Amino acid sequence: MTKKDNRDVKTGDYAEQEESIAMATKPKSESELETGQLGETPMQEDVKKPTTKLEVVKDGEAPMTVAKPSKFNLNKFKSKQTTSVAGGVETLQTALPHGNLAGAKDFVRLHPNEDEYWSSELCFVNVPIKGQKKDTLHLIDEDVAKKNGVHQAKLKYFRLALASKPHDVFFLCEVPSRNQDNTWVSSNLEACEQAKRLWTQALSQKEQGVESYKVDAARNPSAFPEPKWPSQSLEELIGKTFAGRMIEDDDHPGLARLVGDTPTIS
């Protein structure tokens, strides 16, 4: 046998040793790495990357998968109920100021529904109140006034209509009901009628020597939004406005003040 042949021929012991080394260094299959066959630890480069799930294994039990917590989202806890505060809840009116249209010194609208939001002619009287410079207007039962001798000259007669300045500034407008041949009264009535349809103002022309109001409509009819009229009845609005200032019987202290009597103490 030649020298070359001697290099290619291996002894039995040497051949078995090489076979053992080859088996030890042979790359394992994927299944062998996952199941840990042959009792060996997989090489670092063959281990799969960790997933977002954790496996908890107890003795004698199958692996239990635990999901990774999701990111906190506050939107999940937002209220699902809808509210109507912005547009569905009406602010109830309490006592309203009152005066004639010219006294507003601004553009005015009167409620267009005269049947429901313009009163019939009512009877009023001004009562002096201690501590106040200006007399306070009271509603008065005309029969009670006459029975107790309230002078006719003290009584006032006019209608009340729900009115508004621009942007829902509501008041009760005193609408004349008598002496309509007077130029001041007739021009005031003209303004009230026009104000049912248009934003209207009435300005005195006395300084110009004219005994009437100058009645003007807004240059632009859409200069101000339409009033959002209250749903409360006119009777309710008048009742709130004149609460405590309604002379309905002989014992009202306002009546005693008018006739110069001592108020009845109940």
GROMACS elastic network, one bead per residue, 0.5 to 0.9 nm:
[ bonds ]
;  ai    aj funct       b0    kb
    1     4     6  0.82072   500
    1     5     6  0.61596   500
    1     6     6  0.68740   500
    2     5     6  0.52512   500
    2     6     6  0.63632   500
    3     7     6  0.66438   500
    4     7     6  0.52642   500
    4     8     6  0.66862   500
    4     9     6  0.89443   500
    5     8     6  0.51595   500
    5     9     6  0.62540   500
    6     9     6  0.53561   500
    6    10     6  0.78685   500
    7    10     6  0.74067   500
   10    13     6  0.81386   500
   10    14     6  0.61240   500
   10    15     6  0.60141   500
   11    14     6  0.52597   500
   11    15     6  0.61562   500
   11    16     6  0.87589   500
   12    15     6  0.52070   500
   12    16     6  0.63646   500
   12    17     6  0.87537   500
   13    16     6  0.53177   500
   13    17     6  0.63073   500
   13    18     6  0.88372   500
   14    17     6  0.51678   500
   14    18     6  0.63944   500
   14    19     6  0.87993   500
   15    18     6  0.52549   500
   15    19     6  0.63018   500
   15    20     6  0.88400   500
   16    19     6  0.50766   500
   16    20     6  0.63276   500
   16    21     6  0.87933   500
   17    20     6  0.52803   500
   17    21     6  0.64533   500
   17    22     6  0.88095   500
   18    21     6  0.51702   500
   18    22     6  0.62489   500
   18    23     6  0.87749   500
   19    22     6  0.51004   500
   19    23     6  0.62988   500
   19    24     6  0.87310   500
   20    23     6  0.52044   500
   20    24     6  0.62833   500
   20    25     6  0.87962   500
   21    24     6  0.51706   500
   21    25     6  0.63189   500
   21    26     6  0.85634   500
   22    25     6  0.53262   500
   22    26     6  0.59133   500
   23    26     6  0.52272   500
   23    27     6  0.87126   500
   24    27     6  0.84527   500
   25    28     6  0.87311   500
   28    31     6  0.81404   500
   28    32     6  0.60299   500
   28    33     6  0.64858   500
   28    42     6  0.81358   500
   29    32     6  0.51861   500
   29    33     6  0.64087   500
   29    34     6  0.89028   500
   30    33     6  0.51213   500
   30    34     6  0.63231   500
   30    35     6  0.86971   500
   30    46     6  0.82094   500
   31    34     6  0.52228   500
   31    35     6  0.61000   500
   31    36     6  0.81112   500
   31    37     6  0.82281   500
   32    35     6  0.53368   500
   32    36     6  0.55175   500
   32    38     6  0.78369   500
   32    42     6  0.85435   500
   33    36     6  0.51784   500
   33    37     6  0.69116   500
   33    40     6  0.83189   500
   33    41     6  0.76141   500
   33    42     6  0.54358   500
   33    43     6  0.84541   500
   33    46     6  0.76082   500
   33    47     6  0.78614   500
   34    37     6  0.80889   500
   34    42     6  0.81335   500
   34    47     6  0.83645   500
   36    39     6  0.57947   500
   36    40     6  0.61142   500
   36    41     6  0.66884   500
   36    42     6  0.73432   500
   37    40     6  0.66453   500
   37    41     6  0.88950   500
   38    41     6  0.89606   500
   41    44     6  0.88362   500
   42    45     6  0.82901   500
   42    46     6  0.64419   500
   42    47     6  0.67645   500
   43    46     6  0.55083   500
   43    47     6  0.69311   500
   44    47     6  0.56343   500
   45    48     6  0.82669   500
   47    50     6  0.89483   500
   48    51     6  0.87538   500
   50    53     6  0.80009   500
   50    54     6  0.86025   500
   51    54     6  0.75153   500
   52    67     6  0.72863   500
   52    68     6  0.59221   500
   53    65     6  0.63956   500
   53    66     6  0.58493   500
   53    67     6  0.52586   500
   53    68     6  0.57713   500
   54    64     6  0.81923   500
   54    65     6  0.58543   500
   54    66     6  0.53279   500
   54    67     6  0.69047   500
   54    68     6  0.74528   500
   55    63     6  0.58168   500
   55    64     6  0.55357   500
   55    66     6  0.63618   500
   56    62     6  0.87790   500
   56    63     6  0.57004   500
   56    64     6  0.52900   500
   56    65     6  0.66108   500
   56    66     6  0.74382   500
   57    60     6  0.83447   500
   57    61     6  0.64550   500
   57    62     6  0.64552   500
   57    64     6  0.63663   500
   57    65     6  0.89989   500
   58    61     6  0.53467   500
   58    62     6  0.74653   500
   58    63     6  0.74469   500
   58    64     6  0.87217   500
   59    62     6  0.85092   500
   61    64     6  0.84135   500
   66    69     6  0.89877   500
   67    70     6  0.85350   500
   69    72     6  0.86915   500
   70    73     6  0.88042   500
   73    76     6  0.60658   500
   73    77     6  0.81442   500
   74    77     6  0.56605   500
   74    78     6  0.71798   500
   75    78     6  0.53559   500
   76    79     6  0.87870   500
   77    80     6  0.85421   500
   79    82     6  0.79781   500
   83    86     6  0.79393   500
   83    88     6  0.85887   500
   84    87     6  0.58644   500
   84    89     6  0.64201   500
   85    88     6  0.59070   500
   85    89     6  0.55500   500
   85    90     6  0.87754   500
   86    89     6  0.70986   500
   87    90     6  0.79049   500
   90   230     6  0.77568   500
   90   231     6  0.83861   500
   91   230     6  0.81847   500
   92   230     6  0.73338   500
   92   231     6  0.84312   500
   92   232     6  0.75193   500
   93    96     6  0.74053   500
   93   170     6  0.86662   500
   93   230     6  0.74009   500
   93   232     6  0.78374   500
   93   237     6  0.71727   500
   93   240     6  0.84774   500
   94   237     6  0.70469   500
   94   240     6  0.58396   500
   94   241     6  0.68438   500
   95   171     6  0.89451   500
   95   237     6  0.70248   500
   95   238     6  0.77912   500
   95   239     6  0.82514   500
   95   240     6  0.50219   500
   95   242     6  0.73291   500
   95   243     6  0.81114   500
   96   170     6  0.69521   500
   96   171     6  0.52316   500
   96   172     6  0.65443   500
   96   237     6  0.74747   500
   96   238     6  0.80627   500
   96   240     6  0.78168   500
   96   241     6  0.53809   500
   96   242     6  0.88619   500
   97   170     6  0.78635   500
   97   171     6  0.50642   500
   97   172     6  0.62998   500
   97   173     6  0.87043   500
   97   241     6  0.74697   500
   98   160     6  0.85344   500
   98   171     6  0.54521   500
   98   173     6  0.57473   500
   98   174     6  0.69138   500
   98   241     6  0.86122   500
   99   102     6  0.82937   500
   99   103     6  0.61919   500
   99   104     6  0.73407   500
   99   171     6  0.77744   500
   99   172     6  0.66320   500
   99   173     6  0.53574   500
   99   174     6  0.53969   500
   99   175     6  0.88354   500
  100   103     6  0.53188   500
  100   104     6  0.70002   500
  100   172     6  0.82515   500
  100   173     6  0.51900   500
  100   175     6  0.66292   500
  100   176     6  0.85074   500
  100   188     6  0.82580   500
  101   104     6  0.55147   500
  101   105     6  0.76400   500
  101   106     6  0.84875   500
  101   107     6  0.87721   500
  101   108     6  0.71286   500
  101   163     6  0.87094   500
  101   173     6  0.61146   500
  101   174     6  0.71765   500
  101   175     6  0.79394   500
  101   188     6  0.72852   500
  101   191     6  0.76054   500
  101   192     6  0.71335   500
  101   200     6  0.88548   500
  101   201     6  0.72803   500
  101   202     6  0.67368   500
  102   105     6  0.57287   500
  102   106     6  0.79112   500
  102   188     6  0.74741   500
  102   191     6  0.86715   500
  102   201     6  0.67604   500
  102   203     6  0.59790   500
  102   204     6  0.75674   500
  102   213     6  0.78457   500
  103   106     6  0.82864   500
  103   202     6  0.83989   500
  103   203     6  0.86567   500
  104   107     6  0.77025   500
  104   108     6  0.75709   500
  104   165     6  0.78245   500
  104   201     6  0.81766   500
  104   202     6  0.86810   500
  105   108     6  0.87486   500
  105   201     6  0.69416   500
  105   202     6  0.73654   500
  105   203     6  0.72087   500
  106   165     6  0.68382   500
  106   166     6  0.83035   500
  106   200     6  0.79473   500
  106   201     6  0.57451   500
  106   202     6  0.80728   500
  107   164     6  0.86260   500
  107   165     6  0.60238   500
  107   166     6  0.68868   500
  107   195     6  0.86830   500
  107   199     6  0.54098   500
  107   202     6  0.81309   500
  107   216     6  0.87235   500
  107   217     6  0.77943   500
  107   218     6  0.72275   500
  108   163     6  0.68334   500
  108   164     6  0.56574   500
  108   166     6  0.69196   500
  108   192     6  0.87860   500
  108   195     6  0.63519   500
  108   198     6  0.81761   500
  108   199     6  0.53162   500
  108   200     6  0.52129   500
  108   201     6  0.61201   500
  109   112     6  0.84442   500
  109   162     6  0.87376   500
  109   163     6  0.55958   500
  109   164     6  0.53540   500
  109   165     6  0.65171   500
  109   166     6  0.81079   500
  109   192     6  0.81591   500
  109   194     6  0.84534   500
  109   196     6  0.58823   500
  109   197     6  0.73548   500
  109   198     6  0.65970   500
  109   199     6  0.53600   500
  109   200     6  0.66134   500
  109   201     6  0.89736   500
  109   226     6  0.86947   500
  109   227     6  0.78412   500
  110   113     6  0.87178   500
  110   114     6  0.88473   500
  110   117     6  0.87978   500
  110   118     6  0.88715   500
  110   161     6  0.67293   500
  110   162     6  0.60107   500
  110   164     6  0.65029   500
  110   173     6  0.78214   500
  110   192     6  0.68459   500
  110   193     6  0.80774   500
  110   194     6  0.85683   500
  110   195     6  0.53034   500
  110   197     6  0.79911   500
  110   198     6  0.88393   500
  110   199     6  0.87513   500
  111   114     6  0.68301   500
  111   116     6  0.89471   500
  111   117     6  0.62902   500
  111   118     6  0.77270   500
  111   161     6  0.70210   500
  111   162     6  0.56797   500
  111   163     6  0.59398   500
  111   164     6  0.81211   500
  111   195     6  0.81879   500
  111   196     6  0.58585   500
  111   197     6  0.87594   500
  111   227     6  0.87790   500
  111   229     6  0.77221   500
  112   115     6  0.88852   500
  112   117     6  0.79246   500
  112   118     6  0.89683   500
  112   195     6  0.83171   500
  112   197     6  0.69762   500
  113   116     6  0.57754   500
  113   117     6  0.58439   500
  113   118     6  0.74585   500
  113   196     6  0.82574   500
  114   117     6  0.53349   500
  114   119     6  0.79824   500
  114   161     6  0.78562   500
  114   196     6  0.87133   500
  115   118     6  0.61374   500
  115   119     6  0.78251   500
  116   119     6  0.75353   500
  116   233     6  0.75915   500
  116   234     6  0.69492   500
  117   160     6  0.81847   500
  117   161     6  0.56840   500
  117   162     6  0.58139   500
  117   233     6  0.73679   500
  117   234     6  0.53710   500
  117   235     6  0.85459   500
  118   159     6  0.69011   500
  118   160     6  0.57829   500
  118   162     6  0.67295   500
  118   175     6  0.87350   500
  118   234     6  0.75095   500
  119   122     6  0.76103   500
  119   158     6  0.89498   500
  119   159     6  0.54264   500
  119   160     6  0.53087   500
  119   161     6  0.62822   500
  119   234     6  0.76266   500
  119   235     6  0.83206   500
  120   158     6  0.80572   500
  120   159     6  0.56035   500
  120   160     6  0.76291   500
  120   177     6  0.88664   500
  121   157     6  0.63078   500
  121   158     6  0.51276   500
  121   160     6  0.78275   500
  121   175     6  0.89012   500
  121   176     6  0.86683   500
  121   177     6  0.65414   500
  122   139     6  0.76544   500
  122   140     6  0.84591   500
  122   141     6  0.89311   500
  122   156     6  0.82116   500
  122   157     6  0.56531   500
  122   158     6  0.56881   500
  122   159     6  0.58462   500
  122   160     6  0.78882   500
  123   138     6  0.86930   500
  123   139     6  0.60929   500
  123   140     6  0.58141   500
  123   141     6  0.68577   500
  123   142     6  0.63600   500
  123   155     6  0.67219   500
  123   156     6  0.58202   500
  123   158     6  0.71030   500
  123   159     6  0.88009   500
  124   137     6  0.67004   500
  124   138     6  0.55365   500
  124   140     6  0.54243   500
  124   141     6  0.82861   500
  124   142     6  0.84653   500
  124   154     6  0.85565   500
  124   155     6  0.57685   500
  124   157     6  0.62334   500
  124   158     6  0.81282   500
  125   136     6  0.82708   500
  125   137     6  0.57708   500
  125   138     6  0.53488   500
  125   139     6  0.64875   500
  125   140     6  0.66096   500
  125   154     6  0.60892   500
  125   155     6  0.50078   500
  125   156     6  0.59175   500
  125   157     6  0.88114   500
  126   135     6  0.55855   500
  126   136     6  0.53420   500
  126   138     6  0.60074   500
  126   139     6  0.88035   500
  126   154     6  0.73140   500
  126   155     6  0.78906   500
  126   156     6  0.84170   500
  126   258     6  0.87105   500
  127   134     6  0.89671   500
  127   135     6  0.52542   500
  127   136     6  0.52301   500
  127   137     6  0.62975   500
  127   138     6  0.68415   500
  127   254     6  0.62768   500
  127   255     6  0.81061   500
  127   257     6  0.72208   500
  127   258     6  0.65564   500
  128   132     6  0.76426   500
  128   133     6  0.82525   500
  128   134     6  0.71256   500
  128   136     6  0.63326   500
  128   137     6  0.89608   500
  128   254     6  0.81727   500
  128   257     6  0.73903   500
  128   258     6  0.79176   500
  129   132     6  0.56081   500
  129   133     6  0.79211   500
  129   134     6  0.77431   500
  129   135     6  0.61690   500
  129   136     6  0.68063   500
  129   254     6  0.83291   500
  129   257     6  0.85028   500
  130   133     6  0.81844   500
  132   135     6  0.71064   500
  132   136     6  0.85242   500
  136   245     6  0.83214   500
  137   242     6  0.84961   500
  137   245     6  0.75041   500
  138   242     6  0.69283   500
  138   244     6  0.86577   500
  138   246     6  0.56763   500
  138   247     6  0.70018   500
  138   254     6  0.83254   500
  139   242     6  0.71691   500
  139   245     6  0.63319   500
  139   247     6  0.61129   500
  139   248     6  0.83509   500
  140   143     6  0.85998   500
  140   144     6  0.74652   500
  140   145     6  0.69228   500
  140   155     6  0.86807   500
  140   245     6  0.83700   500
  140   246     6  0.57728   500
  140   248     6  0.62057   500
  140   249     6  0.88894   500
  140   255     6  0.88398   500
  141   144     6  0.52979   500
  141   145     6  0.63024   500
  141   146     6  0.88618   500
  141   246     6  0.80551   500
  141   247     6  0.62493   500
  141   248     6  0.54270   500
  141   249     6  0.77966   500
  142   146     6  0.62364   500
  142   147     6  0.85774   500
  142   155     6  0.84906   500
  142   248     6  0.89381   500
  143   146     6  0.52458   500
  143   147     6  0.60702   500
  143   148     6  0.85760   500
  144   147     6  0.51720   500
  144   148     6  0.61791   500
  144   149     6  0.86154   500
  144   150     6  0.86009   500
  144   247     6  0.79721   500
  144   248     6  0.68632   500
  144   249     6  0.62640   500
  144   250     6  0.67310   500
  144   255     6  0.89643   500
  145   148     6  0.53898   500
  145   149     6  0.62532   500
  145   150     6  0.50990   500
  145   151     6  0.80392   500
  145   152     6  0.86164   500
  145   155     6  0.85682   500
  145   247     6  0.85590   500
  145   249     6  0.89938   500
  145   250     6  0.87105   500
  145   255     6  0.78895   500
  146   149     6  0.50989   500
  146   150     6  0.57532   500
  146   151     6  0.76088   500
  146   152     6  0.79108   500
  147   150     6  0.77860   500
  147   250     6  0.88632   500
  148   250     6  0.74789   500
  148   255     6  0.81908   500
  148   259     6  0.74750   500
  149   152     6  0.85720   500
  149   259     6  0.71021   500
  150   153     6  0.84887   500
  150   154     6  0.71344   500
  150   155     6  0.79738   500
  150   255     6  0.82618   500
  150   258     6  0.68609   500
  150   259     6  0.63660   500
  151   154     6  0.56082   500
  151   155     6  0.72621   500
  151   259     6  0.88031   500
  152   155     6  0.54038   500
  152   156     6  0.85731   500
  153   156     6  0.79183   500
  157   176     6  0.76102   500
  157   177     6  0.68572   500
  157   178     6  0.72976   500
  158   174     6  0.62633   500
  158   175     6  0.57043   500
  158   177     6  0.50289   500
  158   178     6  0.73015   500
  159   173     6  0.80518   500
  159   174     6  0.57747   500
  159   176     6  0.63910   500
  159   177     6  0.64453   500
  160   172     6  0.59072   500
  160   173     6  0.54895   500
  160   175     6  0.59088   500
  160   176     6  0.88681   500
  160   234     6  0.87972   500
  160   238     6  0.83828   500
  161   171     6  0.84605   500
  161   172     6  0.55526   500
  161   173     6  0.51116   500
  161   174     6  0.67188   500
  161   175     6  0.69285   500
  161   234     6  0.79128   500
  162   170     6  0.72351   500
  162   171     6  0.62710   500
  162   173     6  0.61959   500
  162   229     6  0.86424   500
  162   234     6  0.71151   500
  162   237     6  0.86531   500
  163   168     6  0.89669   500
  163   169     6  0.83130   500
  163   170     6  0.56429   500
  163   171     6  0.53351   500
  163   172     6  0.57387   500
  163   173     6  0.58249   500
  163   195     6  0.88566   500
  163   229     6  0.88303   500
  164   167     6  0.78430   500
  164   168     6  0.56924   500
  164   169     6  0.52040   500
  164   171     6  0.59628   500
  164   172     6  0.82699   500
  164   173     6  0.86996   500
  164   227     6  0.68760   500
  164   229     6  0.84204   500
  165   168     6  0.61636   500
  165   170     6  0.63686   500
  165   171     6  0.80174   500
  165   199     6  0.85575   500
  165   227     6  0.83760   500
  166   169     6  0.63404   500
  166   170     6  0.88613   500
  166   199     6  0.84097   500
  166   224     6  0.60709   500
  166   225     6  0.74051   500
  166   226     6  0.83192   500
  166   227     6  0.74533   500
  167   170     6  0.88352   500
  167   224     6  0.71579   500
  167   225     6  0.69000   500
  167   226     6  0.81273   500
  167   227     6  0.67122   500
  167   228     6  0.84833   500
  168   225     6  0.89427   500
  168   226     6  0.85362   500
  168   227     6  0.54971   500
  168   228     6  0.64761   500
  168   229     6  0.76740   500
  169   227     6  0.87072   500
  170   227     6  0.89084   500
  170   229     6  0.85095   500
  172   237     6  0.86607   500
  172   238     6  0.80212   500
  172   241     6  0.88578   500
  173   192     6  0.87642   500
  175   188     6  0.78128   500
  175   189     6  0.68845   500
  175   192     6  0.71412   500
  176   179     6  0.80522   500
  176   180     6  0.76991   500
  176   185     6  0.64264   500
  176   186     6  0.84699   500
  176   188     6  0.74766   500
  176   189     6  0.66385   500
  177   180     6  0.71480   500
  177   185     6  0.85885   500
  177   189     6  0.86558   500
  178   181     6  0.85310   500
  178   185     6  0.80690   500
  179   182     6  0.57419   500
  179   185     6  0.68318   500
  179   186     6  0.83568   500
  180   183     6  0.75510   500
  180   184     6  0.84419   500
  180   185     6  0.54739   500
  180   186     6  0.53088   500
  180   189     6  0.81911   500
  181   184     6  0.86471   500
  181   185     6  0.71883   500
  181   186     6  0.64168   500
  182   185     6  0.52196   500
  182   186     6  0.60346   500
  182   187     6  0.85474   500
  182   212     6  0.87123   500
  183   186     6  0.50454   500
  183   187     6  0.59441   500
  183   188     6  0.83058   500
  183   211     6  0.63870   500
  183   212     6  0.53234   500
  183   213     6  0.81796   500
  184   187     6  0.54049   500
  184   188     6  0.61062   500
  184   189     6  0.86625   500
  184   204     6  0.88457   500
  184   211     6  0.63789   500
  184   213     6  0.63034   500
  185   188     6  0.50278   500
  185   189     6  0.61486   500
  185   190     6  0.85897   500
  185   212     6  0.79159   500
  185   213     6  0.88148   500
  186   189     6  0.50842   500
  186   190     6  0.61847   500
  186   191     6  0.87370   500
  186   212     6  0.81166   500
  186   213     6  0.89367   500
  187   191     6  0.63222   500
  187   192     6  0.87408   500
  187   202     6  0.82730   500
  187   212     6  0.60186   500
  187   213     6  0.56045   500
  187   214     6  0.75212   500
  187   215     6  0.72817   500
  188   191     6  0.51599   500
  188   192     6  0.63496   500
  188   193     6  0.88000   500
  188   202     6  0.72298   500
  188   212     6  0.80673   500
  188   213     6  0.66534   500
  188   215     6  0.81464   500
  189   193     6  0.61964   500
  189   194     6  0.85876   500
  190   193     6  0.52873   500
  190   194     6  0.62473   500
  190   195     6  0.85920   500
  190   215     6  0.76301   500
  191   194     6  0.51792   500
  191   195     6  0.60377   500
  191   196     6  0.89920   500
  191   200     6  0.65858   500
  191   201     6  0.70699   500
  191   202     6  0.64118   500
  191   213     6  0.85614   500
  191   214     6  0.87327   500
  191   215     6  0.58258   500
  191   216     6  0.80168   500
  191   217     6  0.89498   500
  192   195     6  0.50855   500
  192   196     6  0.68740   500
  192   200     6  0.81106   500
  193   196     6  0.56919   500
  193   197     6  0.78689   500
  194   197     6  0.57599   500
  194   198     6  0.60199   500
  194   199     6  0.80118   500
  194   200     6  0.67886   500
  194   215     6  0.88776   500
  194   217     6  0.81416   500
  195   199     6  0.56999   500
  195   200     6  0.52403   500
  195   201     6  0.81853   500
  195   217     6  0.82656   500
  196   199     6  0.81504   500
  196   200     6  0.88659   500
  197   200     6  0.87442   500
  198   217     6  0.63534   500
  198   218     6  0.74156   500
  198   221     6  0.65671   500
  199   216     6  0.85195   500
  199   217     6  0.56278   500
  199   218     6  0.55810   500
  199   221     6  0.68596   500
  199   222     6  0.87962   500
  199   223     6  0.85938   500
  199   224     6  0.80503   500
  200   215     6  0.69997   500
  200   216     6  0.56719   500
  200   218     6  0.62252   500
  201   214     6  0.80782   500
  201   215     6  0.59071   500
  201   216     6  0.54657   500
  201   217     6  0.64395   500
  201   218     6  0.78965   500
  202   213     6  0.55648   500
  202   214     6  0.54171   500
  202   216     6  0.64680   500
  202   217     6  0.89571   500
  203   212     6  0.85432   500
  203   213     6  0.51695   500
  203   214     6  0.51270   500
  203   215     6  0.66988   500
  203   216     6  0.83064   500
  204   207     6  0.77049   500
  204   208     6  0.88325   500
  204   210     6  0.82594   500
  204   211     6  0.80006   500
  204   212     6  0.63930   500
  204   214     6  0.62435   500
  205   208     6  0.53260   500
  205   209     6  0.65788   500
  205   210     6  0.51426   500
  205   211     6  0.64975   500
  205   212     6  0.60506   500
  205   213     6  0.57422   500
  205   214     6  0.63852   500
  206   210     6  0.51091   500
  206   211     6  0.56435   500
  206   212     6  0.70980   500
  206   213     6  0.81597   500
  207   210     6  0.73196   500
  208   211     6  0.87150   500
  210   213     6  0.81048   500
  216   219     6  0.85271   500
  217   220     6  0.83352   500
  217   221     6  0.77728   500
  218   221     6  0.58417   500
  218   222     6  0.84252   500
  218   223     6  0.72392   500
  219   222     6  0.88198   500
  219   223     6  0.78473   500
  220   223     6  0.51728   500
  220   224     6  0.85698   500
  221   224     6  0.75637   500
  222   225     6  0.66032   500
  222   226     6  0.82756   500
  224   227     6  0.86022   500
  225   228     6  0.86633   500
  226   229     6  0.87371   500
  227   230     6  0.89890   500
  229   232     6  0.87519   500
  230   233     6  0.80485   500
  232   235     6  0.82864   500
  232   236     6  0.64144   500
  232   237     6  0.67646   500
  233   236     6  0.52348   500
  233   237     6  0.63780   500
  233   238     6  0.87269   500
  234   237     6  0.50374   500
  234   238     6  0.60907   500
  234   239     6  0.84196   500
  235   238     6  0.52083   500
  235   239     6  0.60157   500
  235   240     6  0.86756   500
  236   240     6  0.62383   500
  236   241     6  0.85960   500
  237   240     6  0.52658   500
  237   241     6  0.61709   500
  237   242     6  0.87042   500
  238   241     6  0.50197   500
  238   242     6  0.60838   500
  238   243     6  0.82592   500
  239   242     6  0.54259   500
  239   243     6  0.57490   500
  239   246     6  0.87486   500
  240   243     6  0.52148   500
  240   244     6  0.89979   500
  241   244     6  0.89367   500
  241   245     6  0.85664   500
  242   246     6  0.62952   500
  243   246     6  0.67135   500
  244   247     6  0.83923   500
  245   254     6  0.79222   500
  246   252     6  0.84073   500
  246   254     6  0.87786   500
  247   250     6  0.79802   500
  247   251     6  0.85485   500
  247   252     6  0.59070   500
  247   253     6  0.85203   500
  247   254     6  0.70174   500
  247   255     6  0.68018   500
  248   251     6  0.85043   500
  248   252     6  0.73515   500
  249   252     6  0.61324   500
  249   255     6  0.84666   500
  250   253     6  0.86214   500
  250   255     6  0.69982   500
  250   256     6  0.81177   500
  250   264     6  0.88896   500
  251   254     6  0.85928   500
  251   255     6  0.73191   500
  251   256     6  0.75084   500
  251   263     6  0.70677   500
  251   264     6  0.57762   500
  251   265     6  0.84924   500
  251   266     6  0.88778   500
  252   255     6  0.54123   500
  252   256     6  0.67327   500
  252   263     6  0.73427   500
  252   264     6  0.76720   500
  253   256     6  0.50436   500
  253   257     6  0.63260   500
  253   258     6  0.87702   500
  253   261     6  0.88961   500
  253   262     6  0.81132   500
  253   263     6  0.50345   500
  253   264     6  0.70756   500
  254   257     6  0.51301   500
  254   258     6  0.63894   500
  254   259     6  0.89630   500
  254   263     6  0.81971   500
  255   258     6  0.50470   500
  255   259     6  0.64125   500
  255   260     6  0.84524   500
  255   261     6  0.82427   500
  255   263     6  0.82465   500
  256   259     6  0.53732   500
  256   260     6  0.57805   500
  256   262     6  0.59919   500
  256   263     6  0.53848   500
  256   264     6  0.80492   500
  257   260     6  0.51487   500
  257   261     6  0.61790   500
  257   262     6  0.75808   500
  257   263     6  0.75295   500
  258   261     6  0.78024   500
  261   264     6  0.88303   500
  262   265     6  0.88932   500
